[in-house]
Amino acid sequence: MSRYWSPLVHTLDPYVPGEQPKDQRYIKLNTNESPYPPSPQALAAIPAAGGELLRLYPDPNGDVLKDAVAGFFGVGRANVFVGNGSDEVLAHVFQAFFRQGRPVLFPDISYSFYPVYAGLYQVDARLIPLREDFRLALEDYPPDNGGIIFPNPNAPTGMALTRDEIEALLQRNRDSVVVVDEAYVDFGAETVVPLTAHYPNLLVVQTLSKSRALAGLRVGFAVGDPALIEGLERVKNSFNSYPLGRLALAAAAAAVADRAHLEQLCSRVVQTRTVAQQGLEQLGFQVLPSRANFVFARPPGGDAGAFYQALRNHGILVRHFNKPRIREYLRITIGTDADIAALLAACRAILARKAA
C-alpha cells in the first residue's frame, strides 16, 4: 500500500530494535534490559494506583513523577519533563530545539535513533566521527551548530566522558542546546544534572528502563532550565497531553524514590560486568572500557557476525551491528552471574570448535 504514503515516509530508515524472538527461550543479552526486578516499592504502587480510578485520565502534567525526579536531583518541578520513555523525550527534543537551519551534531557511532529522528523531523544532521579508539572527543564538535546530542556513556561502545569534559564543551558552546542522553549513567558514569543550574542550554535525558528495571512501563524524563522544559511541554501538548498512564506514573515515582534499590541493582550489574570483561579478555576478546550495563567486544578474528550466530545456536542472544567500523564487535548486555557464566562457556566452546 506504499502508493498512499507521503513522500517523507518513502525516505525514512526506521530504527530497528533488538531481537525479541518467540521461537524458543534464550538467554537475552541483546537489549540491555535489567536482569533483576524493579523496586518492590514500584511493584506495590501499581495495584494501589489501579482499580476503578483507571476510568479517569491520568494527570497530564505527571506531577507525582516530576516531584520524585526533582527530589532525587535537588531541583525544582519546573526543571523536570516526563514522557513515554526517553525515546519520546528525545523525539520532542529534535522538534523543540534542533530545527535551527544549522546541523545538529552527534557521533557517527552512537544511539541509532538519532539519525532516525533527524530524518523523520527533517533536521539537518552532521555526524562527528569517534576517534580510532572509539573515544568521543568533544573538542571535535565545532561551535557553528544547531544543537549537539550524545549519550554518556555512549552506546554501543559503553565508553564514558567525565563531567569536566562535558563542562568544557558547555563553556565554549553557549548558543545552541546541548543534550546529554544518560540512559546508562547509573552504571558508573557521572551525571551532569548538577551543571543544569549553571548552563541554561544543557538538557539531560534519562530513562527508567535500565537501572530502574522498568523497560516495560516506558518512562523517561529530562532535567534542564525551565525555559527548555517549557519548550518540551509545548511540543508534548501539541502531540499527546497524556503520555503516561496512572500505573506508570505511580510505579515510576516510587522507583525514583527508592535510592537503596537503585544502588543495589547497579552494584550487582557492575560486579558482573567486571567478571564478563575479564572472562572475555582471557578468551582473546578485545573489550572496550564500559561504564554501562553492557560491554562492546571484538571476538578473536573479528568475525562478529558468525560469532553472533554461533551464540544464537547456543541459545544466547547478543547484538551485532553490521555497520562500518563496528561490524567486528558484539554488544553484550550484562545479565545475571549465571547468564554470564553461560555466555563464557558458550564462547569457550565456539572458540574450541574453531581451533579444532
LODO-614404 format. One record per atom (N, C-alpha, C): z, y, x; residue in one letter. Coordinates in steps of 0.001 Angstrom, whole numbers, padded with zeros to 6 digits, always signed. Layout:
N
ZYXA...
//
This chain:
356
+000000-001210+000829M+000000+000000+000000M+000000+001258+000863M-000445+001126+002122S-000346+002260+003029S-001217+003441+002600S-002177+003230+001680R-003015+004358+001261R-002219+005397+000494R-000991+005043+000060Y-000149+006005-000650Y+000805+006756+000283Y+000823+006391+001532W+001730+007051+002462W+001267+008468+002767W+002242+009309+003113S+001886+010639+003598S+001344+010517+005020S+000618+011511+005509P+000112+011446+006881P+001222+011252+007913P+002409+011842+007668L+003507+011711+008615L+003953+010263+008756L+004038+009538+007630V+004534+008169+007660V+003652+007294+008550V+002361+007561+008557H+001451+006776+009398H+001770+006943+010882H+002372+008049+011260T+002629+008326+012681T+003981+007811+013156T+004853+007368+012246L+006226+007030+012625L+006294+005697+013358L+007200+005653+014327D+007508+004420+015061D+008993+004154+014830D+009348+003430+013760P+010748+003332+013350P+011641+002639+014367P+012913+002937+014264Y+013943+002278+015063Y+014023+000804+014693Y+014208-000055+015683V+014338-001495+015447V+015777-001903+015758V+016574-002262+014752P+017961-002651+015018P+018046-004012+015683P+019231-004311+016191G+019452-005611+016806G+019275-006739+015811G+018874-007880+016327E+018578-009057+015511E+019817-009514+014742E+019636-009781+013462Q+020706-010315+012605Q+020194-011616+011973Q+020108-012696+012754P+019461-013917+012280P+020289-014665+011248P+019585-015433+010432K+020237-016248+009404K+019880-017725+009533K+019154-018078+010621D+018697-019462+010742D+019784-020392+011254D+020786-019853+011962Q+021887-020671+012447Q+023018-019736+012861Q+024140-020293+013263R+025257-019494+013744R+025099-019257+015246R+025175-018012+015640Y+025049-017640+017042Y+026326-016948+017506Y+026539-016957+018813I+027477-016026+019424I+026712-014719+019569I+027102-013711+018781K+026325-012475+018694K+026817-011467+019728K+026039-011336+020780L+026344-010355+021823L+025169-009389+021952L+024600-009009+020800N+023365-008219+020829N+023436-006898+020071N+024505-006632+019330T+024529-005407+018525T+025764-004554+018755T+026526-004845+019799N+027686-004041+020201N+028727-003883+019093N+028840-004916+018261E+029901-004937+017259E+031217-005330+017921E+032313-004978+017287S+033618-005345+017814S+033861-006841+017620S+034423-007502+018619P+034777-008910+018438P+036104-009089+017718P+036809-007996+017455Y+038139-008051+016850Y+038142-007277+015531Y+039057-007607+014630P+039061-006971+013304P+039548-005527+013347P+039301-004790+012269P+039760-003402+012191P+041281-003319+012093P+041771-002100+012137S+043192-001836+011956S+043692-002453+010644S+044827-003132+010672P+045408-003623+009410P+045646-002496+008412P+045956-001315+008905Q+046148-000178+008013Q+044842+000187+007299Q+043718+000068+008006A+042425+000339+007377A+042115-000700+006302A+042396-001968+006613L+042132-003029+005636L+043009-002863+004397L+044258-002454+004589A+045157-002244+003452A+044730-001060+002609A+044090-000078+003215A+043697+001127+002485A+042548+000879+001518A+041755-000152+001766I+040571-000381+000930I+040942-000765-000497I+041768-001797-000727P+042120-002101-002129P+042918-000981-002784P+043717-000278-001994A+044503+000810-002572A+043623+001940-003078A+042431+002093-002481A+041527+003169-002894A+040557+002733-003981A+040586+001449-004338G+039615+000925-005302G+040119+000941-006728G+039859-000149-007417G+040285-000226-008807G+039491+000687-009714G+040148+001152-010754E+039433+001935-011770E+038949+003286-011241E+039477+003723-010088L+039036+005000-009528L+037585+004956-009054L+037036+003767-008932L+035655+003663-008493L+034667+004199-009527L+035138+004462-010730R+034250+005070-011726R+033989+006545-011422R+034814+007129-010521L+034703+008543-010199L+033989+008743-008863L+033298+009854-008740Y+032680+010188-007462Y+033755+010401-006401Y+033424+010124-005148P+034377+010409-004066P+034412+011904-003777P+035367+012289-002952D+035457+013681-002518D+034204+014028-001704D+033381+014969-002134P+032162+015273-001391P+032427+015842-000006P+033597+016437+000187N+033924+017006+001496N+034556+015987+002438N+035051+014884+001895G+035697+013880+002740G+036924+014415+003459G+037723+015229+002757D+038824+015929+003424D+039861+014991+004026D+040107+013836+003400V+041121+012935+003944V+040711+012430+005328V+039424+012187+005514L+038939+011752+006815L+038853+012921+007790L+038404+014061+007307K+038362+015241+008183K+039754+015554+008725K+040748+015475+007863D+042114+015770+008310D+042602+014741+009331D+042230+013480+009144A+042626+012450+010105A+041984+012697+011471A+040695+013025+011473V+039993+013308+012724V+040565+014570+013373V+040799+015597+012547A+041362+016837+013075A+042730+016594+013707A+043543+015776+013062G+044857+015460+013616G+044771+014660+014890G+043822+013753+014963F+043665+012913+016159F+043315+013754+017376F+042451+014757+017189F+041967+015551+018312F+042667+016899+018461F+043528+017249+017514G+044201+018528+017603G+043296+019717+017334G+042389+019565+016369V+041501+020651+015957V+041737+020935+014475V+040996+021879+013915G+041122+022196+012504G+040137+021437+011650G+040396+021396+010352R+039460+020735+009437R+038071+021356+009519R+038011+022661+009745A+036723+023353+009819A+035916+022948+011041A+036524+022236+011969N+035835+021768+013177N+035250+020375+013023N+035369+019776+011832V+035005+018362+011657V+033952+018203+010564V+032947+017386+010852F+031933+016978+009884F+031961+015463+009796F+031806+014901+008604V+031795+013448+008443V+030510+013015+007746V+030057+011805+008075G+028815+011326+007495G+028762+009818+007414G+027676+009337+006831N+027458+007914+006593N+026961+007254+007879N+027898+007033+008806G+027554+006522+010117G+027120+007650+011039G+027300+007462+012333S+026881+008515+013258S+025364+008682+013256S+024614+007658+012837D+023159+007810+012746D+022787+008898+011744D+023463+008946+010603E+023189+010011+009642E+023596+011368+010210E+024745+011408+010884V+025180+012663+011503V+024126+013137+012502V+023612+012233+013318L+022589+012601+014296L+021302+013053+013615L+020951+012430+012514A+019764+012863+011782A+019920+014306+011313A+021095+014640+010800H+021343+016020+010371H+021321+016970+011565H+021779+016502+012721V+021747+017320+013936V+020315+017730+014269V+019381+016792+014207F+017996+017107+014532F+017433+018146+013570F+017797+018045+012307Q+017306+019021+011335Q+017984+020379+011480Q+019276+020364+011754A+020040+021609+011749A+019845+022437+013004A+019637+021796+014165F+019722+022524+015424F+018502+022440+016337F+017623+021459+016143F+016608+021205+017155F+015198+021666+016781F+015033+022258+015618R+013701+022742+015242R+013592+024211+015657R+013463+024428+016958Q+013594+025764+017533Q+012300+026293+018153Q+011228+025534+018090G+009996+025972+018726G+009958+025671+020212G+011036+025118+020730R+011104+024657+022108R+011553+023202+022084R+011251+022437+023120P+011533+020996+023047P+013014+020685+023157P+013448+019688+022383V+014764+019107+022591V+014645+018142+023761V+015688+018105+024593L+015673+017274+025786L+016630+016096+025625L+016182+014899+026003F+017068+013739+026058F+016525+012748+027074F+017355+011800+027522P+016934+010889+028596P+015800+009970+028159P+014990+009563+029138D+013898+008641+028816D+014409+007246+028515D+015556+006882+029095I+016209+005608+028780I+017520+005960+028101I+017573+005761+026802S+018724+006227+026035S+018686+005593+024657S+019469+006136+023743Y+019508+005607+022379Y+018145+005806+021736Y+017534+004718+021291S+016141+004793+020849S+015964+005435+019480S+017050+005856+018838F+016899+006620+017600F+016498+008075+017874F+016753+008592+019078Y+016418+009993+019345Y+014920+010273+019189Y+014045+009501+019821P+012617+009756+019595P+012178+009478+018167P+012857+008553+017497V+012528+008294+016090V+012805+009534+015245V+013970+010137+015419Y+014294+011341+014663Y+013376+012495+015029Y+013030+012613+016308A+012114+013674+016711A+010781+013533+015983A+010298+012286+015855G+009060+012062+015130G+009196+012316+013642G+010290+011838+013055L+010487+011984+011615L+010591+013440+011202L+011311+014239+011990Y+011534+015644+011632Y+010600+016584+012367Y+009605+016007+013046Q+008560+016779+013722Q+009169+017797+014684Q+010070+017300+015511V+010722+018102+016536V+010043+017804+017879V+009613+018834+018561D+009027+018656+019874D+010103+018139+020827D+009810+017087+021554A+010794+016464+022430A+010233+016304+023827A+011127+016412+024808R+010771+016167+026197R+011774+015189+026773R+011277+014087+027303L+012146+013062+027868L+012369+013344+029353L+013639+013363+029747I+014012+013615+031133I+014332+012274+031788I+013595+011884+032819P+013820+010555+033416P+015211+010422+034037P+015827+009270+033828L+017002+008922+034598L+016598+008751+036061L+017554+008897+036955R+017269+008670+038365R+016969+007186+038603R+016497+006862+039775E+016108+005484+040081E+017264+004503+039907E+018493+004985+040139D+019663+004120+039969D+020205+004161+038542D+019404+004718+037619F+019733+004845+036197F+020819+005885+035923F+021084+006736+036896R+022067+007803+036680R+021458+008912+035832R+022242+009400+034858L+021833+010539+034047L+022278+011797+034789L+021321+012522+035371A+021616+013692+036202A+021385+014957+035378A+022443+015597+034925L+022310+016766+034059L+021692+017952+034776L+021715+017963+036104E+021056+019047+036831E+019537+018997+036664E+019009+017898+036157D+017572+017779+035909D+017143+018429+034600D+018091+018920+033802Y+017777+019472+032484Y+017580+020981+032591Y+016346+021468+032380P+016058+022891+032566P+016669+023750+031457P+016924+025041+031746P+017547+025915+030746P+016631+026290+029591P+015321+026183+029787D+014390+026533+028714D+014228+025327+027800D+015062+025253+026761N+015025+024100+025863N+015465+024511+024469N+015154+023662+023512G+015572+023892+022136G+016756+023046+021740G+017452+022494+022723G+018613+021656+022487G+018619+020499+023463G+019795+019931+023674I+019968+018784+024570I+020852+017769+023861I+020468+016502+023943I+021299+015441+023374I+021272+014242+024310I+022429+013631+024503F+022509+012423+025319F+023783+011675+024945F+023793+010349+025127P+025016+009583+024896P+025876+009577+026150P+027165+009546+025945N+028094+009368+027063N+029246+008475+026612N+029304+007222+027117P+028396+006586+028060P+026970+006451+027495P+026023+006356+028426N+024643+006213+027994N+024420+004804+027451N+023419+004688+026618A+023005+003387+026102A+021500+003262+026341A+021038+002144+026854P+021742+000867+027006P+022373+000628+028383P+022439+001634+029256T+022916+001378+030611T+024424+001220+030693T+025187+001907+029810G+026646+001856+029845G+027271+002797+030854G+026467+003515+031623M+026995+004402+032653M+027466+005720+032037M+028525+006293+032623A+029168+007462+032019A+029184+008650+032961A+029177+009838+032360L+029370+011100+033059L+030827+011521+032960L+031273+012347+033876T+032618+012904+033786T+032603+014155+032921T+033776+014553+032478R+033895+015782+031707R+033447+016988+032531R+033758+016985+033817D+033362+018097+034680D+031848+018211+034788D+031154+017087+034855E+029692+017126+034917E+029105+017740+033650E+029669+017392+032513I+029167+017931+031248I+029517+019408+031123I+030690+019793+031572E+031049+021213+031504E+030141+022049+032402E+029744+021516+033540A+028821+022248+034398A+027504+022523+033675A+027022+021570+032893L+025828+021798+032080L+026079+022896+031053L+027216+022840+030381L+027525+023828+029359L+027623+025236+029936L+028100+025355+031131Q+028242+026668+031757Q+026897+027321+032024Q+025878+026519+032280R+024567+027113+032555R+023611+027011+031367R+024021+026328+030294N+023155+026146+029115N+023911+026622+027876N+023870+027931+027637R+024656+028530+026563R+023812+028981+025365R+022487+028852+025466D+021627+029404+024423D+021053+028351+023491D+021426+027098+023669S+020991+026045+022753S+022138+025068+022563S+022034+024259+021524V+023091+023303+021208V+023018+022104+022148V+024171+021712+022659V+024300+020501+023464V+025087+019482+022643V+024489+018336+022394V+025120+017284+021599V+025454+016109+022508V+026723+015738+022538V+027166+014581+023317V+027517+013474+022329V+026779+012398+022395D+026910+011258+021485D+027889+010267+022117D+029129+010264+021614E+030198+009484+022229E+030479+008182+021477E+029441+007461+021123A+029631+006218+020375A+030520+005225+021110A+030470+005242+022460Y+031184+004231+023249Y+032287+004832+024114Y+032667+006051+023867V+033547+006776+024783V+034918+006129+024932V+035395+005456+023908D+036763+004928+023929D+036941+003744+024877D+035845+003222+025417F+035940+002059+026284F+035998+002429+027768F+036314+003695+028069G+036522+004031+029469G+035959+005347+029944G+035337+006126+029078A+034808+007432+029475A+035742+008542+028990A+035413+009779+029367E+036218+010943+028977E+035553+011658+027809E+036268+011836+026715T+035714+012628+025629T+035652+014099+026033T+034642+014792+025522V+034543+016228+025776V+034927+017044+024544V+035569+016414+023571V+036043+017160+022402V+036890+018368+022806V+037793+018275+023816P+038561+019479+024185P+037692+020661+024592P+036486+020407+025079L+035616+021506+025501L+035029+022271+024322L+035073+021689+023110T+034517+022399+021952T+035283+023686+021655T+036521+023795+022127A+037299+025023+021919A+036784+026168+022779A+036013+025861+023828H+035561+026880+024776H+034052+027091+024752H+033319+026149+024184Y+031859+026240+024179Y+031361+026088+022743Y+030995+027199+022089P+030596+027137+020678P+029275+026422+020445P+028543+026100+021518N+027278+025378+021366N+027418+023884+021618N+028654+023398+021779L+028884+021966+022032L+029259+021250+020741L+028540+020165+020461L+028867+019299+019329L+029067+017879+019854L+030161+017247+019463V+030476+015886+019887V+030397+014970+018670V+029649+013892+018791V+029451+012943+017689V+030088+011613+018070V+030844+011035+017149Q+031436+009715+017355Q+031217+008836+016130Q+031469+007540+016311T+031321+006560+015244T+032580+005719+015150T+032812+005148+013977L+033908+004206+013800L+033417+002766+013875L+032134+002583+014227S+031555+001237+014230S+031984+000396+015416S+032290+001018+016542K+032513+000276+017780K+034000+000086+018056K+034659+001122+018560S+036053+000971+018991S+037016+000807+017831S+036621+001191+016629R+037496+001002+015466R+037014-000117+014545R+035999-000850+014980A+035592-002110+014337A+035240-001957+012860A+034583-000853+012506L+034229-000613+011109L+032720-000440+010927L+031933-001239+011654A+030478-001119+011546A+029993-001333+010117A+030686-002189+009379G+030264-002488+008016G+030510-001385+007010G+031309-000389+007368L+031591+000717+006440L+030643+001883+006615L+030031+002027+007803R+029095+003125+008084R+029783+004482+007998R+030554+004814+009009V+031276+006083+009058V+031114+006705+010442V+030748+007973+010462G+030675+008719+011706G+031163+010129+011483G+031360+010866+012573F+031817+012244+012435F+031365+013068+013627F+031452+014370+013482A+031154+015306+014565A+032281+016313+014651A+032531+016794+015872V+033538+017826+016116V+032872+018958+016882V+033098+020173+016430G+032500+021314+017104G+032955+022617+016496G+032344+023695+016934D+032644+025022+016422D+032359+025080+014918D+033169+025814+014142P+032931+025885+012696P+031517+026309+012311P+030874+027136+013117A+029514+027550+012787A+028542+026374+012874A+028734+025492+013860L+027906+024293+013939L+028185+023363+012766L+029451+023205+012441I+029815+022330+011320I+029214+022853+010021I+029227+024160+009838E+028644+024737+008620E+027147+024458+008567E+026464+024495+009712G+025047+024151+009720G+024807+022723+009270G+025638+021792+009736L+025519+020403+009301L+025815+020253+007817L+026828+020970+007331E+027175+020895+005912E+026015+021387+005043E+025328+022403+005497R+024196+022928+004718R+023079+021892+004617R+022817+021192+005711V+021803+020141+005672V+022277+018988+004797V+023507+018546+005001K+024053+017421+004227K+024020+017705+002735K+024418+018899+002328N+024472+019227+000905N+023097+019521+000320N+022073+019551+001172S+020694+019615+000693S+020055+018229+000656S+020834+017232+001082F+020321+015862+001180F+021112+014895+000312F+022450+014869+000480N+023299+013938-000261N+024722+014471-000248N+025213+014909-001374S+026547+015520-001431S+027671+014502-001291S+027369+013217-001497Y+028410+012184-001476Y+028053+011072-000487Y+028016+011355+000807P+027570+010325+001752P+028571+009201+001988P+029861+009454+001726L+030888+008446+001973L+031635+008123+000684L+031735+006819+000378G+032436+006392-000819G+033946+006395-000635G+034651+006172-001722R+036115+006195-001700R+036696+005169-000731R+036153+003974-000727L+036685+002927+000141L+036478+003274+001612L+035305+003793+001928A+035017+004159+003312A+035914+005292+003779A+036098+006293+002942L+036944+007425+003332L+038381+006979+003593L+038901+006158+002703A+040290+005728+002837A+040491+004859+004073A+039611+003885+004261A+039751+002986+005412A+039521+003718+006726A+038549+004606+006754A+038252+005337+007985A+039410+006242+008371A+039986+006933+007395A+041118+007811+007694A+042291+007009+008242A+042547+005843+007666A+043639+005001+008149A+043351+004481+009553A+042093+004136+009822A+041732+003629+011150A+041897+004707+012213A+041487+005917+011909V+041617+007008+012875V+043087+007280+013171V+043939+007175+012164A+045363+007450+012346A+046079+006372+013155A+045512+005179+013226D+046175+004061+013904D+045798+004055+015389D+046427+004923+016165R+046119+005034+017591R+046461+003744+018346R+047563+003114+017965A+048006+001922+018692A+046960+000812+018610A+046379+000621+017432H+045366-000425+017280H+044125-000094+018097H+043717+001170+018094L+042571+001593+018889L+042783+001263+020366L+043940+001633+020878E+044221+001415+022294E+044272-000073+022622E+044863-000870+021730Q+044955-002304+021972Q+043576-002953+021967Q+042752-002591+020993L+041418-003185+020898L+040588-002829+022131L+040602-001551+022509C+039793-001122+023647C+040278-001772+024941C+041591-001910+025086S+042133-002538+026292S+041653-003977+026413S+041631-004707+025325R+041166-006099+025356R+039687-006163+025734R+038883-005274+025174V+037452-005266+025485V+037227-004935+026958V+037951-003937+027470V+037781-003539+028873V+038161-004681+029818V+039246-005401+029509Q+039641-006525+030348Q+038562-007607+030363Q+038010-007899+029196T+036966-008925+029123T+035681-008439+029777T+035419-007139+029696R+034236-006575+030367R+034295-006821+031872R+035481-006673+032456T+035643-006935+033888T+035329-008385+034206T+035821-009297+033379V+035540-010723+033572V+034040-010987+033480V+033395-010382+032488A+031958-010584+032305A+031175-010052+033495A+031513-008839+033929Q+030777-008243+035041Q+030942-009066+036308Q+032167-009448+036619Q+032401-010234+037832Q+031727-011596+037749Q+031793-012231+036585G+031173-013543+036418G+029669-013487+036556G+029049-012468+035974L+027598-012330+036081L+027178-012026+037515L+027926-011176+038190E+027593-010852+039578E+027701-012079+040470E+028693-012928+040213Q+028827-014158+041002Q+027641-015094+040795Q+026972-014964+039651L+025795-015786+039373L+024504-015144+039875L+024618-013974+040505G+023440-013325+041065G+022838-012241+040212G+023481-011899+039104F+023003-010797+038274F+023312-009467+038958F+022448-008485+038749Q+022743-007102+039111Q+023284-006421+037860Q+024519-005921+037907V+025174-005359+036725V+025493-003890+036983V+025029-003018+036095L+025326-001599+036236L+026787-001331+035881L+027406-000308+036484P+028805+000012+036169P+028932+000533+034737P+029642-000185+033901S+029710+000126+032475S+031045+000732+032087S+030993+001712+031184R+032176+002260+030531R+032044+002115+029020R+031264+001116+028607A+031009+000874+027188A+031496-000528+026822A+031221-000961+025608N+031606-002312+025198N+030445-003294+025389N+029661-003034+026420F+028553-003910+026792F+028287-003716+028280F+027529-004630+028843V+027043-004474+030216V+025523-004566+030195V+024909-003934+031179F+023460-003940+031334F+023170-004661+032636F+022519-005820+032539A+022467-006729+033675A+021056-007274+033889A+020682-007349+035166R+019391-007924+035557R+019618-009335+036065R+019039-010347+035399P+019224-011728+035859P+018472-011971+037161P+018888-012977+037925P+018178-013305+039171P+016693-013537+038903P+015863-012863+039672G+014421-012983+039470G+013861-011947+038531G+014704-011356+037690G+014275-010254+036840G+013499-010630+035591G+013336-011925+035303D+012585-012314+034098D+013534-012311+032895D+013882-011106+032450A+014881-010969+031391A+014375-011507+030059A+013073-011397+029808G+012532-011909+028558G+012731-013407+028424G+012428-014140+029492A+012616-015589+029477A+014097-015939+029416A+014939-015163+030102F+016370-015441+030092F+016955-015179+028704F+016469-014137+028035Y+016893-013870+026657Y+016603-015083+025766Y+015394-015627+025889Q+015016-016765+025048Q+015830-017994+025398Q+016100-018196+026682A+016899-019343+027088A+018320-019244+026537A+018899-018053+026570L+020229-017871+025984L+020190-018103+024479L+019131-017654+023842R+018998-017878+022397R+018958-019374+022090R+018281-020118+022930N+018227-021574+022746N+019602-022202+022915N+020484-021537+023647H+021869-021986+023813H+022776-021446+022701H+022202-020748+021725G+022993-020229+020620G+023696-018909+020923G+023171-018148+021890I+023784-016874+022269I+022725-015777+022175I+023022-014742+021434L+022102-013618+021280L+022535-012455+022153L+021595-011935+022945V+021787-010694+023675V+020594-009792+023316V+020533-008602+023894R+019449-007672+023548R+018530-007487+024742R+017238-007633+024494H+016226-007384+025510H+015296-006284+025025H+015136-005244+025829F+014232-004142+025503F+012996-004280+026382F+011897-004638+025773N+010655-004832+026529N+009961-003487+026715N+010590-002644+027542K+010112-001287+027760K+010044-001008+029258K+009216-000044+029648P+009122+000284+031074P+010487+000605+031676P+010654+000216+032904R+011827+000450+033740R+013020-000447+033389R+013129-000943+032147I+014302-001727+031781I+013966-003128+031283I+012712-003524+031358R+012355-004837+030803R+012925-005988+031619R+013440-005706+032814E+014052-006770+033613E+015555-006891+033380E+016069-006138+032392Y+017510-006118+032132Y+017824-006650+030734Y+019041-007150+030592L+019592-007560+029301L+020818-006711+028995L+020940-006291+027739R+022172-005637+027308R+023033-006678+026621R+024248-006847+027131I+025124-007922+026676I+026407-007315+026126I+026646-007487+024835T+027871-006999+024211T+029072-007784+024733T+030193-007103+024889I+031429-007775+025278I+032076-008370+024033I+032135-009699+024001G+032769-010391+022884G+034193-010786+023247G+034674-011822+022636T+035992-012351+022980T+035931-013039+024329T+037095-013406+024857D+037121-014162+026110D+036336-015466+025965D+036468-016111+024826A+035743-017361+024592A+034234-017127+024536A+033811-016029+023920D+032378-015695+023873D+031813-015527+025276D+032540-014783+026118I+032046-014527+027465I+032079-015792+028311I+033078-016644+028101A+033103-017926+028809A+031877-018759+028436A+031511-018756+027154A+030325-019494+026710A+029058-018883+027295A+029001-017553+027352L+027853-016875+027948L+027686-017277+029409L+028754-017207+030179L+028673-017525+031601L+028303-018990+031822L+028829-019871+030980A+028479-021286+031094A+026991-021497+030815A+026475-020811+029804A+025050-020926+029489A+024196-020374+030621A+024628-019243+031202C+023880-018668+032327C+023850-019639+033511C+024980-020270+033795R+025016-021247+034889R+024052-022395+034619R+024033-022863+033380A+023150-023980+033035A+021691-023585+033163A+021353-022378+032715I+019969-021907+032783I+019523-021769+034234I+020389-021181+035062L+020043-020991+036473L+019939-022317+037207L+020821-023260+036853A+020764-024582+037483A+019449-025284+037126A+019034-025172+035891R+017772-025794+035457R+016590-025170+036187R+016631-023827+036356K+015546-023162+037072K+015514-023614+038529K+016693-023753+039143A+016767-024161+040545A+016234-025583+040730A+016468-026427+039723A+016018-027815+039815A+014509-027920+039635A
//
